[in-house]
């Protein structure tokens, strides 16, 4: 079921590029404006969502994590600050432009020893099984060609008892807020992007990327189907976003 939706979106826009190539070009193009546009278009809610997520993760000093689709590294940096000098965080993204912005922020924060940034494919992680305490992905799962494969890779690289965490845009379910939200997301958001960032086509991708992505309950079922336990889903800001958490089975239990 879920893979059919992904496959149906593999071809995108008039250039008929595969989804992966198209999304890569989008993020390369908007990298320099990404942070400020996040603040404007989410009304800074993304910062509150990430703070809530960090609280639910309950990360400890010395913990390790891989942050997929890390972009400009806001979440990567939050985890590094929490895990401290004895921890280590790897940020992975396929966009070198986004990583370049992230590198500047990591250097400015004096976190080069705690954070390693890698250009790579979230569907084929270059890391061994059972390595990390956490595998996270923030606002990137809906952009990959096969989100089930990404979640399976996240599960593979976390240790038994480790946590798979997804913070992503979602779909409000109650009216009239649902109608107002989709009007904003589909009509006003690209126009605001054109006004503030001189980007229109790139930000049209956001509502399109959400259209075929599963809702909160459906994504919870995907977590369970790939074998994650104790799955929890939290709607954020009336369902605009959602946090999903699953635990890899601890073989010692």
C-alpha positions in Angstrom: 0.0 0.0 0.0 2.6 2.6 1.1 5.0 1.7 -1.6 2.4 2.2 -4.3 2.1 5.9 -3.2 5.8 6.3 -3.4 6.2 4.7 -6.8 3.4 6.8 -8.2 5.3 9.9 -7.2 8.7 8.8 -8.6 8.2 11.0 -11.7 7.8 14.6 -11.0 7.2 17.9 -12.9 7.4 18.9 -16.5 11.1 17.9 -16.8 10.1 14.3 -15.9 13.1 13.9 -13.6 13.1 11.0 -11.2 11.9 12.2 -7.7 15.4 11.9 -6.2 17.0 14.1 -8.8 14.2 16.7 -8.6 14.3 16.9 -4.8 18.0 17.2 -4.9 17.8 20.2 -7.3 15.2 21.8 -5.1 17.3 21.7 -1.9 20.5 22.7 -3.7 18.6 25.7 -5.0 17.1 26.8 -1.6 19.9 25.9 0.7 20.9 29.5 1.4 17.4 30.5 2.3 16.3 27.3 4.0 16.6 28.4 7.6 14.9 31.8 7.3 12.1 30.3 5.2 11.5 27.6 7.8 11.0 30.4 10.4 8.6 32.4 8.1 6.6 29.6 6.7 6.1 27.6 9.9 5.7 30.8 12.1 8.7 29.4 14.0 6.7 26.4 15.1 9.4 24.0 13.9 11.6 25.1 16.8 8.9 24.2 19.3 8.3 20.9 17.6 12.0 20.0 17.8 12.1 21.0 21.5 9.2 18.7 22.2 10.9 15.9 20.2 14.1 16.3 22.2 12.2 16.0 25.4 10.5 12.8 24.3 13.8 11.3 23.2 15.3 11.8 26.6 18.8 11.8 25.2 21.7 11.3 27.7 25.3 12.3 27.9 27.5 10.1 25.7 24.6 8.9 23.4 25.2 8.5 19.7 22.9 9.3 16.8 22.6 9.5 13.1 20.5 12.4 11.8 19.2 11.6 8.3 18.3 14.4 5.8 20.0 16.6 8.3 19.9 19.7 6.0 21.4 22.7 7.7 21.9 20.7 10.9 19.7 22.4 13.5 18.5 19.1 14.9 22.0 17.6 14.5 23.4 20.4 16.6 20.6 20.1 19.3 21.5 16.5 19.7 25.3 17.2 19.9 24.7 19.8 22.6 22.6 17.3 24.6 24.9 14.3 24.2 27.9 16.4 25.2 31.6 15.8 24.4 31.4 12.1 25.2 28.7 11.6 22.5 28.9 11.7 18.8 26.3 12.7 16.1 26.5 11.9 12.4 24.5 14.2 10.1 23.8 12.7 6.6 22.3 14.5 3.7 22.4 14.1 -0.1 22.6 17.9 -0.7 26.1 19.3 -0.6 24.6 22.8 -0.6 22.6 22.1 2.6 25.6 20.5 4.2 27.8 23.5 3.5 25.4 25.7 5.4 25.4 23.1 8.2 29.2 23.0 8.3 29.3 26.7 9.0 26.9 26.3 11.9 28.8 23.4 13.3 32.1 25.2 13.1 30.5 28.4 14.7 29.2 26.3 17.6 32.6 24.6 18.2 31.1 21.2 17.6 33.5 19.8 14.9 34.7 17.0 17.3 31.2 16.0 18.2 29.5 16.1 14.8 30.6 14.4 11.5 28.7 15.4 8.4 28.4 13.0 5.5 27.0 13.3 2.0 25.0 10.1 1.4 21.8 8.3 0.6 19.3 7.8 3.3 18.0 4.6 1.6 21.5 3.0 1.8 23.3 4.1 4.9 27.1 3.5 4.9 27.2 2.3 8.5 27.1 -1.1 10.1 24.2 -2.7 12.0 23.5 -1.8 15.6 25.7 1.2 15.8 23.7 4.2 17.1 21.5 4.9 20.1 19.2 7.0 17.9 18.3 7.4 14.2 16.4 10.5 13.5 14.9 12.2 10.4 13.3 15.7 10.5 11.1 16.9 7.6 12.9 14.7 5.1 11.0 11.4 5.0 8.3 12.6 2.6 11.0 13.7 0.2 12.7 10.3 -0.4 11.7 7.9 -3.2 11.0 5.0 -0.7 10.3 6.1 2.8 9.8 2.5 4.0 13.3 1.6 2.9 14.6 4.6 4.8 12.8 3.6 8.0 14.2 0.0 7.6 17.7 1.4 7.3 17.1 3.6 10.4 16.0 0.5 12.3 19.0 -1.5 11.0 21.7 1.0 12.2 20.2 1.6 15.7 21.3 -0.7 18.6 18.8 -3.1 20.1 16.7 -1.0 22.4 17.6 2.1 20.3 15.1 4.6 19.1 13.9 5.5 15.5 12.5 9.1 15.5 10.6 10.9 12.7 9.5 14.5 12.9 7.5 15.4 9.8 4.7 17.5 8.4 1.4 15.8 8.6 -2.3 16.3 7.8 -4.8 17.9 10.1 -8.0 15.9 10.3 -10.6 18.3 11.8 -12.6 21.0 10.1 -12.6 24.0 9.6 -8.9 24.0 10.5 -8.1 21.3 7.9 -9.5 23.4 5.1 -7.8 26.6 6.2 -4.5 24.8 6.6 -4.5 23.3 3.2 -5.5 26.6 1.6 -2.4 28.2 3.3 -0.1 25.3 2.5 -1.1 24.9 -1.2 -1.9 28.5 -2.2 -0.3 31.0 0.2 3.0 29.2 1.1 4.5 29.2 -2.4 3.5 32.9 -2.8 5.2 33.8 0.4 8.3 31.9 -0.7 8.3 33.8 -3.9 8.0 37.1 -2.0 10.7 36.4 0.7 13.1 34.0 -1.0 12.4 34.7 -4.7 11.6 31.0 -5.0 8.2 29.8 -6.2 8.5 26.5 -8.1 10.8 25.1 -5.4 8.3 25.7 -2.6 5.4 24.4 -4.7 7.1 21.1 -4.0 6.2 21.2 -0.3 2.4 20.7 -0.6 3.0 18.3 -3.5 5.4 16.2 -1.4 2.8 15.9 1.4 -0.1 14.9 -0.8 1.0 11.3 -1.2 2.6 10.9 2.2 0.8 8.9 4.8 -1.1 10.5 7.6 -0.2 10.1 11.3 -2.0 6.8 11.9 -0.9 5.3 8.6 2.7 6.1 9.3 2.4 4.5 12.8 1.3 1.3 11.0 4.4 1.5 8.8 6.6 1.7 11.9 4.9 -1.4 13.3 5.1 -3.3 10.0 8.9 -3.0 9.8 9.1 -4.4 13.3 9.5 -1.4 15.6 8.0 -1.7 19.1 6.3 0.7 21.5 5.3 2.9 18.6 4.0 6.4 19.6 2.7 9.2 17.5 2.1 12.7 18.7 0.2 15.3 16.7 1.7 18.8 16.9 0.0 22.1 16.4 -3.4 20.6 15.6 -1.9 18.0 13.3 0.2 20.2 11.1 3.2 18.1 12.1 3.6 14.8 13.8 6.3 13.0 15.9 6.7 9.3 15.5 8.9 7.2 17.8 9.6 3.4 17.6 12.0 1.2 19.6 14.1 -1.6 18.1 13.6 -4.9 19.9 16.1 -5.4 22.6 17.4 -9.0 22.1 18.4 -9.2 25.7 14.8 -9.0 26.9 
